[in-house]
Amino acid sequence: MTYKNFTVETDADGIALVTWDMPDRSMNVFTEEVMDEIDAIIDAVVADADIKGAVFTSGKETFSGGADLSMLQKMLGIFHAEKAKDPQKATKMLFYGAGRMGWLWRKLETSGKPWVSAINGTCMGGAFELSLACHGRVAADADHVKMALPEVKVGIFPGAGGTQRVPRLTDQQQALQMLTSGQTLTPKKAKAMGLIQEIAEPSKLIETAKAMIKNGLKPVQPWDEKGFKLPGGPIYSAAGANLWPPAIAILRRETWDNYPAAAAILKCVYEGLLVPFDTALRVEQRYFTEIMQSKEAAAMIRSLFVSLQELNKGARRPADVPETKFTKIGVIGAGFMGAGIAYVTAKAGIPVVLIDRDIEASEKGKAHSEGLISDAVKKGRAKPEDKEKLLSLITPSANYADLDGADLVIEAVFEDSEVKKATTEKAEAVLKSSAIFASNTSTIPISSLAKNSVRPKNFVGIHFFSPVDRMMLVEVILGKKTGDEALAVAIDYVRAIKKTPVVVNDTRGFYVNRCVLRYMSEAYKMLIEGVPAPMIENAARAAGMPVGPLALADEIAVDLAQKIMKQTIRDLGEKAVDPEQVKLIDTLVDKHGRLGRKNGKGFYDYPAKPAKKKLWPGLKDLYPQKNPEDVDFKELQKRFLYTIALEAARVMEEGIVTDPREADVGSILAFGFAPYTGGVLSYIDGVGAAEFVAGAKVLQKKYGVEFKSPKLLLEMAAKGETFYQRFDPYAKGERKAA
């Protein structure tokens, strides 16, 4: 029998080699067709008396990325359509659909013949669950071989037996850590945990896998044998008593109960280990069906998988512009940002010229890259030869003539219009006519800067976030005259350096900074109201933010917040900034010299390591303190989420961002907006526009005009619309707002 996605070859020893190689995909993923074929292959192997066992491997460099989550989206779409007609029937259909993969892997492991998974590359999600169902597992000894069950990161959990096989192969503590964090394992770590049995040279991977079968590999899993004992001991034991109470407490501390899937993992493991394996799979299937129906799962799958993939593939890129293959990039300004841009460019294998006022400054910028790559080598994340290659691609210079031949030049000089004007003129004097010039400005409108260019259609903003090497989002800013070619080149560049581009029309603060400033401003207001600082930070984290607003202000720098406030007043007038907030920041900076993390004191104190930062005790002396029992903690959480979401809604109303996918993904990647919500606009959609507007009105009466809903939201509330309905990201239209 022939298969579309697999080949099956049986050798003279009667061992079948099942090779997964999807013809129309760069990576193997599970689809309904793939599972149908695996089902048929299991039947064929069992039915053929000449086949003694089978090896499962991949014909691609990676093993598999797991399930195609758009398949789950489709399943959920059918579920919601059927639920309106017959809720019980719809839930039953979802239950059996969600459990198909789990029971297919159970069929494989109870087939009576030995199966071995030969893992030759990245093996994620359902693919690793398939491997765990095999009786033997061997991984290639190579850096690109990684294994993980990362489903919790997109709002679901390993629902094809992962929550049951992992804690039966390794101790429960390591199992819980892996499952609830989505931890990625190297072959060495996976073997140490007992999740694989062998590590082989890549050239001997298949040979090693077949040898396991030849050497008498049992076609029975340990948990199916009489007398099986859990590696870490039973649930009801001294070890279990020491593990489970703190595990539950740690989960609550880390998630604030915002992630139903993480809690479901603990329930699956705990309950599943108390019953026979087939019953345990049914327990897992029930919880998986429940989690699939949660709004968190739907929102996270959409934003953190589907939308993220679409944006990474260039969803907003003009289709009629040929793709740019970069041969040379110029970066002007070798300070912290420019040096970081040079690093990520060279890391992508693109030659980069790093320009500054003198060669010493340029060399210092290159030294930043040397420090980053040396640290990566030290931690085993890169090899010495990677360091040599990366540094060879960075050419420090003080001569603008060295920019000749560059496809793209990125300016990252000081935030001064005159300095940027001189930089633009010097660069354009030597650039080829087709080259694109980009500014990394974070405050000055691109349309204003483009007036310095003789080719404004080739002028675009490429706004990085600090630190450049770690932040995965880049805002591509369109000036009024930016052309399609400049937009396409900018997106091609962001994709080349493996970051996610979002397209933003020109405005003060662009998109991300507008939202972040609202977040910090609300914290300042709370301090002024007398809310204890620890409650402010904890409320933000309880709402789902990874970093409290006061800690974030320290990271950005408190004196920078002061400069932004002063500039805003100069540009927009005294009423543009709350005078009480100005007074707070001035007091911290001018009176107490608290500039933020950079000088070791801001809202927090930063003692020498290994001591941890602590909130500055002096904060409580700045304003009369409220009694914590009199503060509505839930309302604090709501204020943070609402003030950010309302600003995002204004950004959409103004046409600054036009695609809800970019607003959502951008909010999560740039400043960690409560990932369980799916992002700022998904948060509003999840609450419902009408309920959100009503909630905002209550907050507006108590806390001020920043909680006033924009006209757009009021219209959506009246019509019962969602952002994804009103701004259909899949509808064809102009790339710029009218």
C-alpha positions in Angstrom: 0.0 0.0 0.0 1.2 3.5 -0.8 0.8 6.6 1.4 1.0 10.3 0.7 2.9 11.3 3.8 4.8 8.2 4.6 7.0 5.5 3.1 7.2 2.0 4.6 10.2 -0.2 3.8 10.8 -3.6 5.4 14.4 -4.9 5.5 15.7 -8.5 5.4 15.4 -8.7 9.3 11.7 -8.0 9.1 11.9 -4.5 10.5 9.7 -1.9 8.9 11.1 1.6 8.6 8.2 4.1 8.6 9.5 7.5 7.3 7.3 10.5 7.7 7.9 13.1 5.0 5.0 15.3 4.0 5.4 16.5 0.4 3.7 19.8 0.7 5.2 21.0 4.0 8.6 22.2 5.3 7.8 20.5 8.6 5.8 17.4 9.4 2.6 18.2 11.3 -0.4 16.1 12.3 -3.4 16.5 10.2 -6.5 14.3 9.9 -5.0 12.7 6.8 -1.7 12.0 8.6 -3.5 10.3 11.5 -5.6 8.2 9.0 -2.4 7.0 7.4 -0.7 6.2 10.7 -3.8 4.2 11.7 -3.6 2.3 8.4 0.2 1.7 8.9 -0.3 0.3 12.4 -2.9 -2.1 11.0 -0.6 -3.1 8.1 2.4 -3.8 10.5 0.2 -5.9 12.8 -1.3 -7.9 9.9 2.0 -8.8 8.3 3.5 -11.8 10.0 6.9 -11.1 8.3 7.2 -7.8 10.1 8.9 -8.2 13.5 8.7 -4.6 14.5 8.8 -1.0 13.2 10.9 2.1 13.4 9.2 5.5 13.2 11.4 8.4 11.9 11.3 11.6 9.8 12.5 12.2 6.3 13.0 15.9 7.1 15.7 17.7 9.2 13.1 18.1 12.0 11.0 15.2 13.3 7.8 17.0 13.7 6.4 20.2 15.2 3.3 18.4 16.5 -0.3 19.0 15.6 -1.4 21.6 13.2 -3.4 23.8 15.7 -5.5 25.2 12.9 -7.0 21.7 12.9 -8.1 22.3 16.5 -9.5 25.7 15.5 -11.6 24.0 12.9 -12.8 21.4 15.4 -13.7 24.2 17.8 -15.6 26.0 15.0 -17.7 23.0 14.3 -18.3 22.5 18.0 -19.6 26.0 18.5 -21.8 25.7 15.5 -23.3 22.4 16.7 -23.6 23.6 20.3 -26.3 26.1 19.3 -28.4 23.2 18.0 -27.6 20.3 20.5 -25.1 21.1 23.3 -24.9 17.5 24.5 -24.2 16.1 21.0 -21.6 18.9 20.3 -19.7 18.1 23.5 -19.7 14.4 22.8 -18.4 15.1 19.3 -15.6 17.3 20.7 -14.8 14.7 23.3 -14.2 12.0 20.7 -12.4 14.3 18.3 -10.1 15.5 21.1 -9.3 12.0 22.1 -8.5 10.5 18.7 -4.8 11.0 18.8 -4.5 9.6 22.3 -6.3 6.4 21.5 -4.4 6.0 18.3 -1.1 6.1 20.2 -2.7 3.6 22.6 -3.5 1.4 19.7 0.2 1.5 18.6 1.6 0.6 22.0 -0.8 -2.3 22.5 -0.4 -3.6 18.9 1.7 -6.6 20.1 4.8 -5.6 18.0 7.7 -3.4 19.2 7.9 0.1 17.9 10.9 2.4 18.2 10.9 6.2 17.6 14.1 7.4 15.9 14.1 11.1 16.7 16.3 13.0 14.2 15.4 16.6 14.9 12.9 18.8 16.7 10.2 16.6 18.2 7.3 18.6 19.7 3.8 18.0 21.1 1.9 15.2 19.6 5.0 13.9 17.9 6.8 13.5 21.3 3.6 11.9 22.7 3.8 9.4 19.7 7.4 8.7 20.6 6.5 8.1 24.3 3.9 5.6 23.1 6.7 3.7 21.2 8.4 0.9 23.2 11.8 2.3 22.4 13.1 5.8 21.9 16.4 6.9 20.5 17.5 10.4 19.7 20.3 11.7 17.5 23.2 13.3 19.3 22.9 16.7 17.6 22.3 20.3 18.7 19.1 20.6 16.7 17.5 17.7 18.4 15.0 19.0 20.9 12.0 17.4 22.6 9.1 19.1 24.4 5.4 19.1 25.2 4.9 22.9 24.9 1.1 22.9 24.6 0.6 24.8 27.8 2.1 27.8 26.1 -0.9 28.1 23.8 -3.6 27.5 26.4 -4.0 23.7 26.1 -2.0 20.7 27.4 -0.6 17.4 26.2 -3.8 15.6 25.6 -2.6 12.5 23.7 -1.3 10.6 26.7 1.5 13.1 27.6 0.2 13.7 31.1 0.1 10.0 31.8 3.2 8.6 30.1 5.7 11.2 31.3 5.0 10.7 35.1 5.2 6.9 34.5 8.6 7.2 33.0 10.2 9.8 35.3 9.5 11.1 38.8 6.5 13.3 39.4 8.4 16.4 40.3 10.3 16.4 37.0 7.2 15.5 35.1 5.2 18.4 36.5 8.0 20.8 35.9 8.2 19.7 32.3 4.5 19.6 31.6 3.5 22.9 33.3 6.3 24.9 31.8 6.6 23.4 28.3 10.3 22.8 29.0 12.5 21.9 26.1 14.8 18.9 26.5 18.1 18.0 25.0 18.7 14.3 24.2 21.0 14.2 27.3 18.3 15.6 29.6 15.6 13.4 28.1 17.7 10.3 28.7 18.5 11.4 32.3 14.8 11.7 32.9 14.1 8.3 31.4 12.1 9.6 28.6 14.4 8.1 25.9 16.6 5.1 26.2 19.4 5.8 23.7 21.4 8.6 22.2 23.1 7.7 18.9 25.4 9.3 16.3 23.2 10.9 13.6 24.5 8.5 11.0 23.8 5.5 13.2 20.3 6.6 14.4 18.3 4.1 12.3 20.8 1.4 12.9 20.6 1.9 16.6 16.8 1.9 16.5 16.6 -1.3 14.6 19.1 -2.9 16.9 16.8 -2.3 19.8 14.2 -4.5 18.1 16.7 -7.1 17.1 17.9 -7.3 20.7 14.5 -8.4 21.9 12.7 -5.1 22.7 9.5 -6.0 24.6 6.3 -4.9 22.8 4.8 -4.0 26.1 5.0 -0.7 28.0 6.1 -0.8 31.6 2.7 0.4 32.9 1.0 -2.5 31.1 3.1 -5.1 33.0 2.0 -6.7 36.3 3.7 -5.2 39.3 4.6 -1.8 37.7 5.6 0.8 40.2 5.7 4.6 39.6 9.3 5.9 39.4 8.8 8.5 42.1 6.5 6.4 44.2 2.7 6.4 44.6 0.6 9.6 45.1 -0.2 8.5 48.6 3.3 8.1 50.0 5.7 10.2 51.9 7.2 11.5 48.6 3.8 12.3 47.3 2.9 14.2 50.5 6.1 16.2 50.2 5.4 17.0 46.5 1.8 17.7 45.9 0.8 20.5 48.4 3.8 22.7 47.4 3.3 21.9 43.7 -0.3 23.2 43.9 1.0 26.3 45.8 3.8 26.9 43.3 1.3 26.7 40.4 -0.9 29.3 42.0 2.0 31.5 42.7 3.3 31.4 39.1 -0.1 31.5 37.3 -2.4 33.4 39.7 -5.1 30.9 38.4 -5.1 32.6 35.0 -4.2 29.5 33.1 -6.8 26.7 33.3 -4.6 24.3 31.2 -1.8 24.4 33.7 -4.2 23.5 36.6 -5.7 20.8 34.4 -2.2 19.2 34.0 -2.0 18.8 37.8 -5.4 17.3 38.0 -4.7 14.9 35.1 -1.4 13.7 36.6 -2.8 13.4 40.2 -6.0 11.6 39.2 -4.4 9.6 36.4 -1.8 8.0 38.6 -4.4 6.7 40.9 -6.2 4.5 38.3 -5.3 2.0 35.5 -3.7 3.4 32.4 -6.8 3.2 30.1 -8.9 4.9 32.7 -6.2 7.5 33.1 -6.3 8.3 29.4 -10.1 8.8 29.7 -9.4 11.2 32.6 -7.0 13.2 30.4 -9.5 13.2 27.5 -12.2 14.6 29.7 -10.0 17.5 31.0 -8.7 18.1 27.5 -12.3 18.5 26.2 -13.1 20.9 29.0 -10.0 23.0 28.4 -10.7 23.1 24.6 -13.9 24.9 25.4 -12.3 27.6 27.5 -12.0 31.1 26.1 -8.3 31.1 27.2 -7.5 28.2 24.9 -9.3 29.7 21.9 -7.7 33.1 22.4 -4.2 31.7 22.9 -4.3 29.3 20.0 -5.4 32.1 17.7 -2.9 34.7 18.8 0.1 32.7 19.9 0.0 30.1 17.2 -2.2 30.9 14.2 -1.7 34.7 14.1 1.9 34.6 15.2 2.7 32.1 12.4 0.8 34.3 9.8 2.7 37.4 10.8 6.0 35.6 10.8 5.3 34.5 7.3 4.7 38.1 6.3 0.9 38.4 6.4 1.1 42.2 6.0 3.8 42.2 3.3 2.8 43.7 -0.1 2.4 40.6 -2.3 3.6 42.2 -5.6 7.0 43.2 -4.4 9.9 40.7 -5.0 11.5 39.3 -1.8 14.8 40.8 -0.8 17.8 38.6 -0.2 20.1 40.8 1.9 23.7 41.0 1.0 24.7 43.9 3.2 23.0 45.9 6.0 24.2 49.2 7.4 23.7 50.3 11.0 24.4 53.9 12.0 25.0 54.4 15.7 27.0 51.8 17.7 25.4 52.5 21.1 23.4 49.9 23.0 20.5 49.8 20.4 22.7 50.0 17.3 25.1 47.4 18.6 22.2 45.1 19.4 20.8 45.5 15.9 24.2 44.7 14.4 24.3 41.6 16.6 20.9 40.1 15.5 21.7 41.0 11.9 25.1 39.1 11.9 23.5 36.3 13.9 21.1 35.9 10.9 24.2 35.5 8.6 23.9 38.9 7.0 27.1 41.1 6.6 26.7 44.4 8.5 28.6 47.6 8.6 28.5 49.4 12.0 29.0 53.1 11.7 29.7 55.6 14.5 31.5 59.0 14.9 34.9 57.3 15.2 36.4 53.9 14.9 36.7 53.5 18.7 33.0 53.9 19.2 32.3 51.5 16.3 34.7 48.9 17.8 33.0 49.3 21.2 29.7 48.5 19.4 31.2 45.4 17.9 32.5 44.4 21.4 28.9 44.3 22.5 28.3 41.5 20.0 31.4 39.7 21.1 30.1 39.8 24.7 26.7 38.4 23.8 28.1 35.5 21.6 30.8 34.7 24.1 28.1 34.4 26.8 26.1 32.1 24.5 29.2 29.9 23.9 29.9 29.8 27.7 26.3 28.6 28.3 26.5 26.0 25.5 24.0 27.8 23.3 26.6 28.4 20.6 29.8 26.9 19.4 33.2 28.7 19.2 33.0 28.6 15.4 29.6 30.4 15.6 31.4 33.2 17.4 34.1 33.5 14.8 31.5 33.5 12.0 29.3 36.1 13.6 32.1 38.5 14.5 33.5 38.2 10.9 30.2 39.6 9.6 30.4 42.8 11.6 32.6 45.6 10.1 33.1 48.6 12.4 33.7 51.9 10.6 33.6 55.7 10.9 33.3 56.1 7.1 29.8 56.5 5.6 31.3 55.5 2.2 31.4 51.9 3.6 27.6 51.9 3.4 27.8 51.7 -0.4 26.0 48.6 -1.7 23.8 48.2 1.4 20.2 47.0 0.7 19.0 48.6 3.9 20.5 51.1 6.4 19.1 51.4 9.9 19.7 54.6 11.8 19.9 54.2 15.6 21.6 57.5 16.7 20.6 59.8 19.5 17.0 60.9 19.8 17.6 64.3 18.3 16.0 65.6 15.1 19.1 67.5 13.9 21.4 64.5 14.5 19.1 62.2 12.6 18.8 64.8 9.8 22.6 64.9 9.3 22.8 61.1 9.5 20.1 60.7 6.8 21.8 63.1 4.5 25.3 61.5 4.9 23.9 58.0 4.3 21.8 58.8 1.3 24.8 60.5 -0.4 26.4 57.1 -0.8 23.5 54.7 -1.0 22.2 53.1 -4.2 18.9 54.6 -5.4 17.0 51.4 -4.5 18.3 51.2 -1.0 15.9 51.6 1.9 16.6 53.9 4.8 15.0 53.1 8.2 15.0 54.9 11.5 14.9 53.2 14.9 13.4 56.2 16.6 11.0 55.6 19.5 9.6 59.1 19.9 9.9 61.1 16.7 7.2 60.7 14.0 8.6 58.9 10.9 6.8 61.4 8.5 8.7 64.2 10.2 12.1 62.4 9.8 11.3 61.5 6.2 11.3 65.2 5.3 15.1 65.0 5.6 15.2 62.4 2.9 15.4 63.0 -0.9 13.6 59.6 -1.3 10.7 59.7 1.3 9.0 56.7 -0.4 12.2 54.7 0.6 12.0 55.9 4.2 10.5 53.7 6.9 10.6 53.1 10.6 12.0 49.9 12.1 11.4 50.2 15.8 13.3 47.7 18.0 12.7 47.1 21.7 15.4 46.7 24.3 17.3 44.5 24.7 17.3 43.8 20.9 18.8 40.3 21.2 15.9 39.1 23.5 12.8 41.1 22.4 11.0 39.3 19.6 8.8 42.1 18.3 9.6 44.8 15.8 7.3 47.7 14.8 7.5 48.6 11.2 6.4 52.3 11.0 4.9 53.7 7.9 5.3 57.4 7.2 2.8 59.3 5.0 5.0 58.7 1.9 6.5 55.3 2.7 6.1 53.1 -0.4 5.3 49.4 -0.7 8.9 48.5 -1.6 10.2 50.0 1.7 7.4 48.2 3.7 8.3 44.9 2.0 12.0 45.3 2.6 11.5 46.2 6.2 9.3 43.1 6.7 11.7 40.9 4.9 14.5 42.1 7.1 12.5 41.5 10.3 11.7 38.0 9.2 15.3 37.4 8.2 16.5 38.2 11.8 13.7 35.8 13.0 11.6 38.4 14.8 7.9 39.2 14.4 6.9 42.3 12.4 3.8 44.4 13.1 2.9 47.3 10.8 2.0 50.6 12.5 0.9 53.9 10.9 2.7 57.0 12.1 1.8 58.6 15.5 3.5 59.8 18.7 4.6 56.7 20.6 3.5 54.5 17.7 1.5 51.5 19.2 3.5 49.7 21.9 4.8 52.7 23.8 1.4 54.3 24.0 0.1 51.2 25.7 3.1 50.8 28.0 2.9 54.4 29.1 -0.7 53.9 30.1 0.3 50.9 32.2 2.9 52.8 34.1 0.8 55.9 34.4 -2.0 53.9 36.1 0.6 52.7 38.6 1.7 56.2 39.4 -2.0 57.1 40.0 -2.3 54.3 42.4 0.7 55.4 44.3 -0.6 58.9 44.6 -3.9 57.5 45.8 -2.0 55.8 48.6 -2.3 52.2 47.4 0.7 50.3 49.0 3.4 49.7 46.3 3.5 45.9 46.9 -0.2 45.7 46.2 0.3 47.6 42.9 3.0 45.2 41.7 1.1 42.1 42.9 -2.1 43.3 41.3 -0.4 43.7 37.9 1.1 40.2 38.1 -2.2 38.8 39.3 -3.8 40.4 36.2 -1.3 38.4 34.1 1.5 40.9 33.5 5.0 39.4 33.7 6.5 42.5 35.2 5.0 45.0 37.6 4.6 48.5 36.3 7.0 50.0 38.9 9.7 47.4 38.1 9.1 48.1 34.4 9.5 51.9 35.0 12.9 51.2 36.6 14.0 49.0 33.7 13.1 51.8 31.2 14.6 54.4 33.6 12.7 56.8 35.8 14.6 59.8 34.5 13.6 58.8 30.9 10.0 58.9 32.1 10.7 62.5 33.3 12.1 63.5 29.9 9.1 62.0 28.1 6.7 63.9 30.4 8.6 67.2 29.8 8.7 66.7 26.0 5.0 65.8 26.0 4.2 69.1 27.9 6.4 71.1 25.4 4.6 69.5 22.4 1.1 69.2 23.7 0.7 71.6 26.6 0.4 71.3 30.4 -2.9 69.4 30.3 -1.3 66.5 28.4 0.3 65.1 31.6 -1.2 64.7 35.1 0.7 67.3 37.2 0.6 65.0 40.3 2.4 62.3 38.3 5.0 64.8 37.1 5.5 65.8 40.8 6.0 62.1 41.7 8.6 61.5 39.1 10.3 64.8 39.8 10.5 63.9 43.5 12.1 60.5 42.7 14.6 61.9 40.2 15.4 65.4 41.5 15.0 65.0 45.2 16.1 61.4 45.8 18.3 60.8 42.7 16.4 57.6 42.0 16.9 57.1 38.2 15.9 53.4 38.0 17.9 50.2 37.7 20.7 51.9 35.9 21.9 53.6 39.1 20.7 50.9 41.4 17.8 52.8 42.9 14.4 53.7 41.5 11.0 52.5 42.7 13.1 49.5 43.8 16.5 49.2 45.5 19.0 47.0 43.7 21.5 45.6 46.2 24.6 43.7 45.1 24.0 40.1 43.9 23.0 37.6 45.1 20.6 39.8 47.0 17.3 40.5 45.2 15.7 43.8 44.4 13.2 45.2 46.9 10.7 48.0 46.7 12.1 51.2 48.1 10.7 51.7 51.7 10.6 55.4 51.1 7.6 55.1 48.7 5.2 54.7 51.6 6.4 58.1 53.0 5.5 60.0 49.8 1.7 59.7 50.2 -0.7 58.8 53.1 -1.1 55.0 52.8 -4.4 53.3 52.5 -5.2 50.3 54.7 -4.7 47.2 52.4 -7.9 45.7 53.6 -9.7 48.8 52.2 -8.2 48.4 48.7 -10.2 46.4 46.1 -7.4 44.1 44.8 -9.6 42.8 41.9 -10.3 46.4 40.9 -6.6 47.2 40.7 -6.2 44.2 38.3 -9.1 45.4 36.2 -7.7 49.0 36.0 -4.4 47.8 34.6 -6.0 45.6 31.9 -8.7 48.1 31.0 -6.4 51.1 30.7 -4.1 49.2 28.3 -7.0 47.7 26.3 -8.7 51.1 26.0 -5.5 52.6 24.6 -5.3 49.8 22.1 -8.9 50.4 21.1 -8.0 54.1 20.5 -5.1 53.0 18.4 -7.4 50.9 16.2 -10.0 53.8 16.0 -7.3 56.1 14.8 -6.1 53.7 12.2 -2.6 53.4 13.7 -2.9 49.6 13.8 -5.4 48.2 11.3 -5.1 44.4 11.9 -6.2 42.9 15.2 -3.7 40.1 14.9 -0.9 42.7 15.1 -2.5 44.5 18.1 -2.8 41.2 20.0 0.5 39.5 19.1 2.3 42.8 19.5 0.9 43.4 23.0 2.0 40.0 24.2 5.5 40.0 22.6 6.4 43.6 23.4 5.2 44.0 27.0 3.7 40.7 28.0 0.0 41.7 28.1 -1.7 38.9 30.0 -1.0 36.1 27.5 -4.0 34.0 28.7 -6.3 36.6 27.2 -4.8 36.3 23.7 -3.8 40.0 23.7 -5.4 43.4 24.2 -8.2 43.1 21.6 -8.9 39.5 22.3 -9.3 40.6 26.0 -12.1 43.0 25.0 -13.7 40.5 22.7 -13.5 37.9 25.5 -15.2 40.2 28.0 -17.7 41.3 25.3 -17.8 44.9 24.0 -21.0 45.8 25.8 -19.8 44.5 29.2 -16.4 46.0 28.7 -17.9 49.5 27.9 -20.1 49.2 31.0 -17.1 48.3 33.2 -15.0 51.1 31.7 -17.8 53.6 32.5 -17.7 52.6 36.2 -14.0 53.0 36.3 -14.3 56.4 34.5 -16.6 57.8 37.2 -14.1 56.7 39.9 -10.7 57.3 38.3 -10.9 59.6 35.4 -11.2 60.3 31.7 -8.6 57.8 30.7 -11.2 55.1 31.2 -13.6 56.8 28.7 -14.5 54.4 25.9 -13.7 55.6 22.4 -16.6 56.0 19.9 -15.4 52.8 18.1 -16.0 50.7 21.2 -19.4 52.3 21.8 -20.5 51.4 18.3 -19.2 47.9 18.7 -21.1 47.5 22.0 -24.3 48.7 20.3 -23.9 46.3 17.4 -22.6 43.3 19.5 -19.4 43.2 17.4 -15.9 41.9 18.1 -12.7 43.4 16.8 -12.1 40.3 14.7 -15.5 40.8 13.0 -15.1 44.6 12.5 -11.5 44.5 11.4 -11.5 41.1 9.5 -7.8 40.4 9.2 -8.4 38.1 6.2 -10.4 40.6 4.2 -8.5 42.2 1.3 -8.1 46.0 1.6 -5.7 48.9 1.6 -2.5 48.5 3.7 -3.0 51.9 5.2 -6.0 53.2 7.1 -8.1 55.8 5.3 
